[in-house]
Amino acid sequence: MLCGSETWPTKREKESALSTADRRMVREISGMKLSDKVGCIKMRERLGLEDTMAVLQRNRLQWYGYDVL
């Protein structure tokens, strides 16, 4: 989903849309529904996934030459 994200010019609206799409995908992968009232953070922990915005920022920093782990 974030292929080539190092060079994306993003605005808050696009980041919000990306986060919304990511949350939907995480819910689909985990098999949870909104009615289950399980937060995205807990679902990510169960699946071993990182936050999309954190990965996006890390990709950008690595593109600019920073060593980020």
Steps between C-alpha positions, in 0.01 A plus 500: 500500500791736561711408200685811386374703795840663546419756233127551553398859565232449765260736667296445815192401297692235308663369817155475658364308201804269508450432871130427448574254221769337715262458795244336271763259370617414851141427604451281193823308560426445869141398435365755748196719455429847634236346724773294673634827647866400470738790442737519207801508731407164653430350157839621375672346803328167436601504134848641560445804275642851529305822469481618139591860575807389696615286209434785257712739707778243542508443123533873438781537752689206350458656156668817627792295637417461868566170675166416652419163653 
